[in-house]
Amino acid sequence: MRQNRMKRRIEAGEPMFGVSVMFPSPEVVEMIGELGFDWVLLDGEHGSISPTTLGPLVMAAEARGITPIVRPAENNAALIGRYLDQGAMGIQVPHVNTKKEAEAAVSAARYYPEGTRGLAGGRMADFGFGSSTREYVEEANGNILVCVQIEDVAAVDNLDEILTVDGVDVFFIGPTDLAQSMGHPGDNKHPDVQRVVAETLERIHAAEKASGTPGAAEEAAKNAAAGVVYHYTHVPTLMHAYAAHFMKTVGRS
């Protein structure tokens, strides 16, 4: 089984920078690797990526030496298992609001005795051609990254309990849905939202857990300086930044 270098580096406290991709383009995934990013978030919640289109995206990430993490549409064990069987090295589970839901995410991603993930010999097990099934299971449990999203008021209220769940590698704050949950849809910069995000990050760090949140370059740099280790921006953000520069340079803006 391939080793999850991203997980090891996060465990060491090293910030990892990625890009979210919402459409099934292996070429875009390869470009992200060539541009120097550490990982790619393959978004099956808000985009058109599915278990049937994931395989080539994972292969593209592997070819360029970056770590493929998948965001499923929901905290569903069968769906999570299908993504992991295609070769994803981790999951980022949306709308985890309780300790029980965080435990369910971990269980879906890990084999016995740490979880209840269904066992089959696919890509992740080298199609059964390499090590034994027992060796694969032992390696897999230590290599799959589990990230849970704290993006609702209920999750913030239950954070102390969620933080006690064994097997969660990253606690990720989703500011867009959090803003909506707080009654400020589309206004991530609202002072109340920014205050809750900052306080939630402090609580995660006080519990000595790894944190994550999205952001463009300046925000990612600020968050990294504050101890956040799991970062990503978006393909449209990258395109917009250079497009604005291009249009200004050619006199079209």
C-alpha positions, 0 to 999 in steps of 0.5 A: 500500500502507498504511504500517506506522507501527508498524514505523517507530515500533519502529525509532525505539525507541518502545514500542508497546502492543497487545491480543491477540485470539483470536476473529474479532470485528471489533467487539472489534478496533474497540474496541481501537482506540478505547481508544487501543492502537497495534496488535492481535495476531490470534492464529491459534495459540491462537484460532479466527482463520484465513485465511478469517476474518481479512479483516474483522478487518484492515479493522476495525483499518484503520478505527480506525487500529491495526496488525494483526499475525497470529500463525500457528499455525506457521512455515509459508510457505503459511500466512503468505502467506495471512495477509499477502495478507489485509492483515496488516501483520506476523507473529509466528511462534511457536517459532523455535528456530534461525537457519534457522527465523528465516530461513524466517520472514523469507523467507515474509514478503518478496518476492524478493530478500529472500524467497520469498513468493508474489506475487499481486494482492490486498488488500495490492496494492490489487487491482492498481488502484493502483501497479505490481506492481514498486512494490508489491513494493518497498513491501511488503518495507519495510512487513511487520513480522517478529517471532520468538518466543523461547519454548523453551530451545533458542531461548535456547541459540541466541539469538546465532545467531538475533539475526544474522538480517537482516529480523527486526524484533522478538525476542519472549520468550514467558514461558508456553511458556518456563516450560513448556520449563524444567520449570515449566508455568504458573509464569511467575514462577518465579525461574529463568524470570524470570532467563532472561527478564531475561538474554534481554532483556539479550542482545537489547538488547546486540545492539541489536535490538528486543525484545518480551514480553507483560504487564499494565499494571504489567509493561508499564510496567516492561518499557518502562522497561527498553527493551522496545518490543513489548508486548501484553496480552489481552482477558480481562485487560482484562475481568478488571481492570474486572470485579473493580473493578465487582464490588468497587464493587457489593459482590459481592466 
